[in-house]
Amino acid sequence: MSAPHPSSSTATLHEQADFQRFAARLGEVLARDDFAKLVLAKPLAAAGDLQRVTARRVMLRGEPVLSLVYTHATRDITKNHPLDEGRALLLGLVGTQFGNAHLFHGDEEVQLAVSKKGRATMATHRATAPQAAASGHDREKQRWVDVNRPFLVELGVTTRDHQVVPAMARKWKQINKFVEVFAHALERSRLADAKHLHVIDFGSGKGYLTFALHDWLRNTKHVDAQVTGVELRPDMVKLCNDAIEKLKLDGLRIEEGDVRHYQPDKLNVMIALHACDTATDHAIHLGLRAGADIILCSPCCHKELRPQLLSPHPLAPILQHGVHLGQEAEMLTDGLRAMLLDACGYDTQVFEFVSLEHTQKNKMILAVKRAQPKSNAEVLQQVREVKDFYRVQQQCLETLLKADGLLPA
């Protein structure tokens, strides 16, 4: 006959039957695809300002690891561990720094509660909604930004209890999509293993994406990132810097300035979202001149080429309609920008950022610098042919590049 489990009145916490059952369940679930998350809550006095620990399984370089987010009063810290090591760390915090542990997997929640007297009680019930596992094949439901991040509360994206504000649901999706796009670009760039990064975000506005990128680089990738937002409006600059000071965020600042005159000391990544008309050209030019490895733009307005366009045969009957002419000017402007980036040594994509239901400014130009240069003669010939076809006399980015000697005159 096997020995009975020690009673909770005499056994240490880790010896108690319900604690051992919970530990075994956690180990079992971690090996399966339906593991969603583990949350440690109800902080004890020993936790100090640590409010919560959230654990999710993620893939890093093809291997599953536990990503632990330590949520403090004013900051979050993310640490990644092998599965067994992460499991042991989490179980060690139960009863010492946290009174409750909530394990979510599939449509079930398993809760372990530790009383003031050190008695462990495990309960299992169905979750209110099925939990999405953050596995590699479930990318659509993966969130690249933790909803518990303090900056989201400060910027009004989430409530104090870390629920997305209904009016900010579209912005929340845009934030996550932006970080996802950047993460994939970083992985295939020469910066993939960089320990230090300098990022400039022109037109940073209220800072949603600027803060999110800084947070992801610092707390998920553990990169010493210096992220600078550049914004024309002084009220937006103050709003963001007040939030930075309150949250004590290192490596993030917002400056008042204009892309046409801004001169960064160092630049690895250049971002310009919704820069109007030729401001996008000036931003790309700045990135090229500084030798940025990643250039990420979401163009806005396309006024420069429209009055120059000739409606060549057989397109004249189609382009006689103003809406079609505007769409043609947009396609032509961004197409030429992509070709010029290609000629300057970048692999360039033009794609839809997020669907139209989430924002009308949905086009993105992503350029990643090639590791090895190649001849640009063919691309430059194509640029000339396109301009000749439409009788385009001048395109801002091309003019800037030629003036700097980055392209042949």
C-alpha positions as CSV (number, residue, x, y, z in Angstrom):
1,M,0.0,0.0,0.0
2,S,1.3,3.4,-0.9
3,A,1.9,6.0,1.8
4,P,-0.9,8.5,2.2
5,H,-0.4,12.1,1.2
6,P,0.7,14.3,4.1
7,S,-2.1,16.4,5.6
8,S,-2.1,20.1,4.9
9,S,-1.8,20.8,8.6
10,T,1.6,19.1,8.9
11,A,3.0,19.2,5.3
12,T,4.9,21.9,3.6
13,L,3.1,23.5,0.7
14,H,4.9,21.5,-2.0
15,E,4.2,18.3,-0.2
16,Q,0.4,18.9,-0.2
17,A,-1.7,16.7,-2.5
18,D,-3.5,19.6,-4.3
19,F,-0.2,21.4,-4.9
20,Q,1.3,18.3,-6.3
21,R,-1.7,17.7,-8.5
22,F,-1.5,21.2,-9.8
23,A,2.2,20.9,-10.5
24,A,1.6,17.7,-12.4
25,R,-1.2,19.2,-14.4
26,L,1.0,22.2,-15.4
27,G,3.8,19.9,-16.5
28,E,1.3,17.8,-18.6
29,V,-0.4,20.8,-20.2
30,L,2.9,22.6,-21.1
31,A,3.7,19.7,-23.4
32,R,0.5,20.1,-25.3
33,D,-0.7,22.6,-28.0
34,D,-3.7,23.8,-26.0
35,F,-1.7,25.5,-23.2
36,A,-2.8,29.2,-23.3
37,K,-1.3,30.8,-20.2
38,L,-0.6,30.7,-16.5
39,V,-1.3,33.7,-14.3
40,L,0.0,34.2,-10.8
41,A,-2.3,36.7,-8.9
42,K,-3.2,37.8,-5.4
43,P,0.3,39.2,-4.5
44,L,1.6,38.6,-1.0
45,A,3.6,41.1,1.1
46,A,6.9,39.5,-0.1
47,A,6.0,40.4,-3.7
48,G,6.6,44.1,-3.1
49,D,5.4,46.1,-6.1
50,L,5.1,43.0,-8.3
51,Q,1.4,42.7,-9.1
52,R,1.2,39.7,-11.4
53,V,3.2,37.2,-13.4
54,T,1.9,35.9,-16.8
55,A,3.4,32.9,-18.5
56,R,2.9,32.0,-22.1
57,R,4.6,29.4,-24.3
58,V,6.3,31.0,-27.4
59,M,8.7,29.7,-30.1
60,L,12.2,31.2,-30.1
61,R,14.6,30.0,-32.8
62,G,12.4,27.0,-33.4
63,E,12.3,25.9,-29.7
64,P,9.4,26.3,-27.2
65,V,10.1,28.4,-24.2
66,L,8.1,29.9,-21.4
67,S,7.9,33.7,-21.7
68,L,7.3,35.2,-18.2
69,V,6.0,38.7,-17.9
70,Y,6.6,40.3,-14.5
71,T,4.1,43.1,-14.1
72,H,5.2,45.7,-11.6
73,A,3.4,48.9,-10.6
74,T,5.2,51.0,-13.2
75,R,7.0,48.6,-15.5
76,D,7.0,45.1,-17.0
77,I,9.9,42.8,-17.2
78,T,10.0,39.8,-19.6
79,K,12.2,36.8,-19.2
80,N,12.3,33.6,-21.3
81,H,13.1,30.2,-19.8
82,P,13.2,26.6,-21.0
83,L,9.9,24.9,-20.2
84,D,11.0,22.9,-17.2
85,E,13.0,25.8,-15.7
86,G,10.1,28.2,-16.2
87,R,7.7,25.7,-14.6
88,A,9.9,25.4,-11.5
89,L,10.2,29.2,-11.2
90,L,6.5,29.7,-11.4
91,L,5.7,27.0,-8.8
92,G,8.3,28.5,-6.5
93,L,6.4,31.8,-6.5
94,V,3.2,30.2,-5.4
95,G,2.7,30.6,-1.7
96,T,5.8,32.7,-1.3
97,Q,4.8,35.8,-3.4
98,F,1.4,34.9,-4.8
99,G,-1.7,33.3,-3.3
100,N,-3.4,32.2,-6.5
101,A,-2.3,30.5,-9.7
102,H,-4.7,30.2,-12.7
103,L,-3.8,27.7,-15.5
104,F,-5.7,28.2,-18.7
105,H,-5.8,25.5,-21.4
106,G,-8.4,24.6,-24.0
107,D,-11.8,25.4,-22.5
108,E,-10.7,24.7,-18.9
109,E,-9.3,26.8,-16.1
110,V,-7.4,25.1,-13.2
111,Q,-7.0,27.3,-10.1
112,L,-4.7,26.7,-7.2
113,A,-5.4,28.9,-4.1
114,V,-3.2,29.0,-1.0
115,S,-4.8,30.2,2.2
116,K,-3.2,32.4,4.9
117,K,-2.4,29.2,6.8
118,G,-0.6,27.7,3.8
119,R,-3.3,25.3,2.8
120,A,-3.5,24.6,-1.0
121,T,-6.8,24.0,-2.7
122,M,-7.1,23.1,-6.4
123,A,-10.3,23.6,-8.3
124,T,-11.1,23.0,-12.0
125,H,-13.9,24.5,-14.0
126,R,-14.7,25.4,-17.6
127,A,-13.4,28.8,-18.8
128,T,-15.9,31.5,-19.8
129,A,-14.4,31.3,-23.3
130,P,-12.0,28.9,-25.1
131,Q,-8.4,30.0,-24.6
132,A,-6.2,30.4,-27.6
133,A,-2.9,28.6,-27.4
134,A,0.1,30.7,-28.5
135,S,1.6,28.1,-30.7
136,G,3.5,28.6,-33.9
137,H,0.6,27.6,-36.1
138,D,-1.9,29.8,-34.3
139,R,-0.3,33.1,-35.4
140,E,-3.7,34.8,-36.2
141,K,-4.6,34.8,-32.5
142,Q,-1.2,35.5,-31.1
143,R,-0.8,38.9,-29.5
144,W,2.6,40.5,-30.0
145,V,2.0,43.0,-27.2
146,D,1.0,41.9,-23.8
147,V,-2.4,43.5,-22.9
148,N,-1.1,44.0,-19.3
149,R,1.6,46.5,-20.3
150,P,1.5,49.7,-18.2
151,F,2.0,52.0,-21.3
152,L,-1.3,50.8,-22.7
153,V,-3.1,52.0,-19.6
154,E,-1.3,55.3,-19.7
155,L,-2.1,55.9,-23.4
156,G,-5.8,55.0,-22.9
157,V,-5.8,51.8,-24.9
158,T,-6.7,49.6,-21.9
159,T,-8.5,50.2,-18.6
160,R,-6.8,50.0,-15.2
161,D,-7.8,46.3,-15.0
162,H,-6.1,45.8,-18.4
163,Q,-9.2,45.4,-20.6
164,V,-9.1,46.9,-24.1
165,V,-11.2,50.0,-24.2
166,P,-14.0,49.2,-26.8
167,A,-13.3,52.4,-28.8
168,M,-9.6,51.4,-29.0
169,A,-10.2,47.9,-30.4
170,R,-9.1,48.9,-33.9
171,K,-6.0,50.6,-32.6
172,W,-5.2,47.6,-30.4
173,K,-5.2,45.4,-33.5
174,Q,-3.1,47.9,-35.5
175,I,-0.5,48.0,-32.6
176,N,-0.2,44.2,-32.7
177,K,0.0,44.0,-36.5
178,F,2.6,46.7,-36.6
179,V,4.9,44.9,-34.1
180,E,4.3,41.6,-36.0
181,V,5.4,43.2,-39.3
182,F,8.5,44.8,-37.7
183,A,9.4,41.5,-35.9
184,H,9.5,39.6,-39.2
185,A,11.5,42.3,-40.9
186,L,14.0,42.4,-38.1
187,E,14.4,38.6,-38.2
188,R,15.4,38.7,-41.9
189,S,17.6,41.7,-41.6
190,R,21.3,42.1,-40.7
191,L,20.0,43.4,-37.3
192,A,18.5,40.1,-36.3
193,D,21.1,39.4,-33.6
194,A,21.9,43.0,-32.8
195,K,22.2,43.9,-29.1
196,H,21.9,47.7,-29.7
197,L,19.4,49.5,-32.0
198,H,18.6,53.1,-32.8
199,V,15.1,53.6,-34.0
200,I,13.5,56.9,-35.3
201,D,9.8,57.1,-35.7
202,F,8.7,60.2,-37.7
203,G,5.2,61.6,-37.0
204,S,4.9,59.6,-33.8
205,G,1.6,61.3,-32.8
206,K,0.2,60.0,-29.6
207,G,2.9,57.4,-29.5
208,Y,0.9,54.1,-29.6
209,L,3.2,52.4,-32.1
210,T,6.3,54.1,-30.8
211,F,5.7,52.9,-27.2
212,A,4.8,49.4,-28.4
213,L,7.9,49.0,-30.5
214,H,10.1,50.2,-27.6
215,D,8.4,47.9,-25.2
216,W,8.7,44.9,-27.5
217,L,12.4,45.5,-28.3
218,R,13.3,46.1,-24.6
219,N,11.1,43.6,-22.8
220,T,10.6,40.8,-25.3
221,K,13.7,40.9,-27.5
222,H,15.9,42.2,-24.6
223,V,17.7,44.6,-27.0
224,D,19.3,47.9,-25.7
225,A,17.0,49.9,-28.0
226,Q,17.1,53.7,-28.2
227,V,13.7,54.7,-29.7
228,T,13.0,58.3,-30.6
229,G,9.7,59.7,-31.8
230,V,9.8,62.9,-33.8
231,E,6.5,64.9,-33.9
232,L,5.6,68.4,-35.1
233,R,2.8,69.0,-32.6
234,P,4.1,70.2,-29.2
235,D,1.0,69.0,-27.3
236,M,1.6,65.5,-28.5
237,V,5.3,65.7,-27.6
238,K,4.4,66.8,-24.0
239,L,1.7,64.1,-23.7
240,C,4.1,61.3,-24.6
241,N,7.1,62.6,-22.6
242,D,4.8,63.0,-19.5
243,A,3.9,59.3,-19.9
244,I,7.6,58.3,-20.4
245,E,8.6,60.1,-17.2
246,K,5.7,58.7,-15.2
247,L,6.5,55.1,-16.3
248,K,10.2,55.7,-16.0
249,L,10.9,54.2,-19.5
250,D,14.6,54.0,-20.4
251,G,15.6,54.4,-24.0
252,L,12.5,56.2,-25.2
253,R,12.0,59.9,-25.9
254,I,9.9,62.1,-28.0
255,E,11.3,65.2,-29.7
256,E,9.7,68.1,-31.5
257,G,10.9,68.2,-35.1
258,D,10.3,67.9,-38.8
259,V,11.6,65.1,-41.1
260,R,12.8,67.7,-43.6
261,H,15.3,69.1,-41.1
262,Y,15.9,66.4,-38.5
263,Q,19.5,65.0,-38.3
264,P,19.8,61.8,-36.2
265,D,23.1,60.9,-34.6
266,K,22.6,57.2,-35.3
267,L,19.9,55.3,-37.2
268,N,19.3,51.6,-37.7
269,V,15.6,51.7,-38.3
270,M,13.6,54.5,-39.9
271,I,9.8,54.6,-39.5
272,A,7.4,57.1,-41.0
273,L,3.7,56.3,-40.8
274,H,1.2,58.5,-42.6
275,A,3.7,61.2,-43.6
276,C,1.7,63.4,-46.0
277,D,2.7,63.7,-49.6
278,T,6.4,64.3,-50.2
279,A,7.2,64.0,-46.4
280,T,7.3,60.3,-47.1
281,D,10.0,60.9,-49.7
282,H,12.0,63.0,-47.3
283,A,11.8,60.3,-44.6
284,I,12.9,57.6,-47.0
285,H,15.7,59.8,-48.2
286,L,16.9,60.4,-44.6
287,G,16.8,56.6,-44.0
288,L,18.8,55.9,-47.1
289,R,21.4,58.6,-46.4
290,A,21.8,57.3,-42.8
291,G,22.2,53.7,-44.1
292,A,19.2,52.3,-42.2
293,D,18.8,48.6,-42.4
294,I,15.0,48.7,-42.1
295,I,12.8,51.4,-43.6
296,L,9.1,51.2,-42.8
297,C,6.6,53.7,-44.3
298,S,2.9,54.0,-44.5
299,P,2.4,56.8,-47.1
300,C,-0.4,59.3,-46.9
301,C,-1.6,61.6,-49.7
302,H,-0.1,61.6,-53.2
303,K,-0.3,65.1,-54.5
304,E,3.0,65.5,-56.3
305,L,2.5,63.3,-59.4
306,R,-1.2,63.7,-60.1
307,P,-1.0,67.1,-61.9
308,Q,2.0,65.8,-63.9
309,L,0.2,62.6,-65.2
310,L,-0.5,62.2,-68.9
311,S,-3.4,59.8,-69.7
312,P,-1.6,57.7,-72.3
313,H,-3.5,55.6,-74.8
314,P,-5.2,53.3,-74.2
315,L,-5.7,54.5,-70.5
316,A,-7.2,57.9,-71.4
317,P,-10.9,56.7,-71.2
318,I,-10.2,55.1,-67.7
319,L,-8.2,58.0,-66.3
320,Q,-10.7,60.6,-67.3
321,H,-12.5,59.8,-64.0
322,G,-11.0,61.7,-61.1
323,V,-11.2,58.8,-58.7
324,H,-9.2,56.6,-61.1
325,L,-6.6,59.3,-61.7
326,G,-6.1,59.6,-58.0
327,Q,-5.7,55.9,-57.5
328,E,-3.3,55.8,-60.4
329,A,-1.2,58.6,-58.9
330,E,-1.1,56.7,-55.6
331,M,0.0,53.4,-57.2
332,L,2.6,55.2,-59.4
333,T,4.0,57.2,-56.5
334,D,4.5,54.2,-54.2
335,G,5.6,52.0,-57.1
336,L,8.4,54.4,-58.0
337,R,9.4,54.7,-54.3
338,A,9.7,50.9,-54.1
339,M,11.8,50.8,-57.3
340,L,14.1,53.5,-56.1
341,L,14.6,51.7,-52.8
342,D,15.4,48.5,-54.7
343,A,17.9,50.5,-56.8
344,C,19.5,51.6,-53.5
345,G,20.2,48.1,-52.3
346,Y,17.0,47.1,-50.5
347,D,14.5,44.2,-50.8
348,T,11.2,46.1,-50.9
349,Q,7.6,45.1,-50.4
350,V,4.4,47.1,-50.8
351,F,1.5,45.5,-49.1
352,E,-1.7,46.1,-47.1
353,F,-0.9,46.9,-43.5
354,V,-4.3,46.1,-42.0
355,S,-7.7,45.7,-43.7
356,L,-9.7,48.7,-44.6
357,E,-12.2,48.1,-41.8
358,H,-9.5,49.1,-39.3
359,T,-7.9,52.1,-41.0
360,Q,-8.2,53.8,-44.4
361,K,-4.4,54.4,-44.4
362,N,-3.6,50.8,-45.1
363,K,-0.7,50.6,-47.5
364,M,2.8,50.0,-46.2
365,I,6.3,50.1,-47.8
366,L,8.8,47.8,-46.1
367,A,12.5,47.9,-47.2
368,V,15.2,45.7,-45.7
369,K,18.8,46.3,-46.7
370,R,20.4,43.5,-48.6
371,A,23.4,41.7,-47.2
372,Q,25.0,41.7,-50.7
373,P,24.6,44.6,-53.2
374,K,23.6,43.9,-56.8
375,S,23.5,46.0,-60.0
376,N,20.8,48.6,-60.1
377,A,21.0,49.4,-63.8
378,E,17.9,47.4,-64.8
379,V,15.8,48.9,-62.1
380,L,16.8,52.5,-63.0
381,Q,16.0,51.7,-66.6
382,Q,12.5,50.6,-65.5
383,V,12.1,53.8,-63.5
384,R,12.9,55.9,-66.7
385,E,10.4,53.9,-68.8
386,V,7.6,54.3,-66.3
387,K,8.2,58.0,-66.0
388,D,8.4,58.4,-69.8
389,F,5.1,56.5,-70.2
390,Y,3.2,58.9,-67.9
391,R,5.3,62.0,-68.8
392,V,6.4,62.4,-65.2
393,Q,8.9,65.2,-65.0
394,Q,9.9,65.1,-61.3
395,Q,9.6,62.7,-58.4
396,C,10.7,64.0,-55.0
397,L,12.6,61.0,-53.7
398,E,14.5,60.6,-57.0
399,T,15.4,64.2,-57.0
400,L,16.8,64.0,-53.4
401,L,18.8,60.9,-54.1
402,K,20.4,62.4,-57.2
403,A,21.3,65.6,-55.4
404,D,23.1,63.5,-52.8
405,G,24.8,61.4,-55.3
406,L,23.1,58.2,-54.1
407,L,21.8,57.7,-57.6
408,P,23.4,58.7,-60.9
409,A,22.1,62.1,-62.2
